């Protein structure tokens, strides 16, 4: 590796080769096992397309994505923990004004009203932050998986107000199985692991002078909180999805059962970065 001009690249590849060689010495793979491993990686790459990223999914179910997110956000500053970006993030979500709905008009499911604030580690509001939101539907599908949903349904971007607040209406998401029709599904079956994620909302928050936060908020009453297939649940990311009967609570105009979520996001100081969407 001595000819590598980029010192960080040299450090990373040096470590990767060292650990991979140690793994091979430890497990002493047979020729057939080595070929099987290479075929699996080839199949993972071949399963990728513009609307699905099997490589990201593999990193998720092996815990790699969550570990990277935690290593990059775990410190004593009090910032909100990070969570994996996931394989369903898209760029170019529509922009909405605060209070608008990200669900299409004929969306089924219980209404969900989200009221949130973006603060710094001293508790001061962070105005004019961009908040990118995306979620699964009440049947557990993102719009790119579901032909019945319109383009960019249940996705949106918002700006925080002077008090750091943003709010929007949606529908309550369901938990769901990760895609299992590719090589990652074969791996999960071989490991006898379930493929399910608890119900959650995704958030990516960008603000000048602050490190980007990519995170998730999980429904406190969801199944699989203690066995998320991608290891993404953190106690601090479990939000209270409060149940309200029709005609009661802060949105008493609602004629059916609905839910509210109140949550504060804490950003650390830093330079904002922008994740590359795994799908178009």
HULIN-V324670 format. One record per residue. RES is the residue in one small letter. PHI is phi as a letter, one per 30 degrees, with the letter a starting at -180 (999 if undefined). NEAR is the number of other ideal C-beta (glycine too) atoms within 12 Angstrom. Layout:
res->RES phi->PHI near->NEAR
res->RES phi->PHI near->NEAR
//
This chain:
res->x phi->999 near->16
res->x phi->d near->8
res->x phi->d near->8
res->x phi->d near->14
res->x phi->d near->9
res->x phi->d near->12
res->x phi->d near->12
res->x phi->d near->11
res->x phi->d near->14
res->x phi->d near->16
res->x phi->d near->14
res->x phi->d near->15
res->x phi->d near->18
res->x phi->e near->18
res->x phi->d near->15
res->x phi->d near->15
res->x phi->d near->16
res->x phi->e near->15
res->x phi->d near->14
res->x phi->d near->17
res->x phi->d near->14
res->x phi->d near->13
res->x phi->d near->16
res->x phi->d near->16
res->x phi->d near->11
res->x phi->d near->10
res->x phi->c near->13
res->x phi->h near->11
res->x phi->e near->17
res->x phi->d near->11
res->x phi->e near->10
res->x phi->d near->10
res->x phi->d near->15
res->x phi->d near->17
res->x phi->d near->13
res->x phi->d near->18
res->x phi->d near->21
res->x phi->d near->15
res->x phi->d near->16
res->x phi->d near->24
res->x phi->d near->20
res->x phi->d near->16
res->x phi->d near->22
res->x phi->d near->28
res->x phi->d near->19
res->x phi->d near->15
res->x phi->d near->27
res->x phi->d near->25
res->x phi->a near->17
res->x phi->d near->11
res->x phi->c near->22
res->x phi->a near->28
res->x phi->b near->32
res->x phi->d near->33
res->x phi->d near->28
res->x phi->d near->33
res->x phi->e near->37
res->x phi->d near->33
res->x phi->d near->26
res->x phi->d near->37
res->x phi->d near->40
res->x phi->c near->23
res->x phi->i near->20
res->x phi->d near->20
res->x phi->d near->35
res->x phi->d near->33
res->x phi->d near->20
res->x phi->d near->23
res->x phi->d near->32
res->x phi->d near->26
res->x phi->d near->14
res->x phi->d near->25
res->x phi->b near->32
res->x phi->d near->20
res->x phi->a near->18
res->x phi->c near->8
res->x phi->d near->20
res->x phi->i near->20
res->x phi->d near->32
res->x phi->d near->39
res->x phi->d near->32
res->x phi->d near->37
res->x phi->b near->40
res->x phi->d near->42
res->x phi->d near->38
res->x phi->i near->41
res->x phi->d near->36
res->x phi->c near->39
res->x phi->d near->33
res->x phi->b near->35
res->x phi->d near->19
res->x phi->i near->16
res->x phi->d near->31
res->x phi->d near->25
res->x phi->d near->20
res->x phi->b near->27
res->x phi->d near->17
res->x phi->e near->28
res->x phi->j near->19
res->x phi->d near->21
res->x phi->c near->26
res->x phi->c near->42
res->x phi->c near->35
res->x phi->d near->24
res->x phi->e near->12
res->x phi->c near->13
res->x phi->d near->29
res->x phi->c near->18
res->x phi->j near->29
res->x phi->d near->32
res->x phi->d near->32
res->x phi->b near->41
res->x phi->c near->33
res->x phi->c near->43
res->x phi->b near->28
res->x phi->b near->36
res->x phi->b near->30
res->x phi->c near->41
res->x phi->b near->31
res->x phi->c near->31
res->x phi->d near->24
res->x phi->c near->15
res->x phi->i near->15
res->x phi->d near->19
res->x phi->d near->25
res->x phi->c near->40
res->x phi->d near->24
res->x phi->i near->22
res->x phi->d near->37
res->x phi->c near->29
res->x phi->c near->44
res->x phi->c near->37
res->x phi->b near->45
res->x phi->a near->40
res->x phi->a near->45
res->x phi->d near->40
res->x phi->d near->36
res->x phi->d near->27
res->x phi->c near->23
res->x phi->i near->29
res->x phi->b near->26
res->x phi->d near->37
res->x phi->d near->31
res->x phi->d near->32
res->x phi->c near->25
res->x phi->b near->22
res->x phi->d near->12
res->x phi->d near->15
res->x phi->c near->28
res->x phi->d near->19
res->x phi->e near->19
res->x phi->i near->26
res->x phi->d near->36
res->x phi->i near->42
res->x phi->b near->39
res->x phi->a near->38
res->x phi->b near->29
res->x phi->b near->37
res->x phi->c near->27
res->x phi->d near->33
res->x phi->d near->22
res->x phi->e near->16
res->x phi->d near->21
res->x phi->i near->31
res->x phi->c near->28
res->x phi->b near->42
res->x phi->a near->34
res->x phi->a near->39
res->x phi->c near->35
res->x phi->b near->40
res->x phi->b near->35
res->x phi->d near->39
res->x phi->d near->42
res->x phi->c near->31
res->x phi->d near->32
res->x phi->a near->32
res->x phi->d near->29
res->x phi->d near->40
res->x phi->e near->35
res->x phi->b near->24
res->x phi->c near->18
res->x phi->b near->29
res->x phi->d near->28
res->x phi->d near->36
res->x phi->d near->26
res->x phi->d near->23
res->x phi->d near->28
res->x phi->d near->26
res->x phi->d near->17
res->x phi->d near->14
res->x phi->d near->15
res->x phi->h near->8
res->x phi->c near->24
res->x phi->d near->23
res->x phi->c near->29
res->x phi->c near->28
res->x phi->c near->42
res->x phi->d near->37
res->x phi->d near->38
res->x phi->a near->44
res->x phi->c near->43
res->x phi->c near->39
res->x phi->b near->45
res->x phi->b near->42
res->x phi->b near->46
res->x phi->b near->30
res->x phi->a near->33
res->x phi->e near->19
res->x phi->i near->19
res->x phi->b near->34
res->x phi->d near->32
res->x phi->d near->34
res->x phi->c near->43
res->x phi->c near->40
res->x phi->a near->44
res->x phi->b near->47
res->x phi->b near->39
res->x phi->c near->37
res->x phi->d near->36
res->x phi->d near->22
res->x phi->c near->20
res->x phi->d near->33
res->x phi->d near->23
res->x phi->i near->28
res->x phi->d near->26
res->x phi->c near->16
res->x phi->b near->18
res->x phi->e near->36
res->x phi->d near->37
res->x phi->c near->40
res->x phi->i near->28
res->x phi->d near->41
res->x phi->d near->34
res->x phi->b near->26
res->x phi->e near->11
res->x phi->d near->23
res->x phi->c near->38
res->x phi->d near->28
res->x phi->c near->37
res->x phi->d near->19
res->x phi->d near->33
res->x phi->d near->26
res->x phi->d near->22
res->x phi->b near->25
res->x phi->d near->16
res->x phi->e near->16
res->x phi->i near->14
res->x phi->b near->17
res->x phi->i near->18
res->x phi->d near->18
res->x phi->b near->26
res->x phi->d near->14
res->x phi->d near->15
res->x phi->d near->22
res->x phi->c near->14
res->x phi->b near->19
res->x phi->e near->22
res->x phi->b near->30
res->x phi->b near->36
res->x phi->b near->31
res->x phi->b near->39
res->x phi->c near->21
res->x phi->a near->36
res->x phi->c near->32
res->x phi->c near->46
res->x phi->c near->35
res->x phi->c near->43
res->x phi->c near->31
res->x phi->d near->21
res->x phi->l near->21
res->x phi->c near->14
res->x phi->d near->22
res->x phi->b near->18
res->x phi->b near->17
res->x phi->d near->27
res->x phi->d near->15
res->x phi->d near->25
res->x phi->d near->30
res->x phi->b near->29
res->x phi->d near->18
//
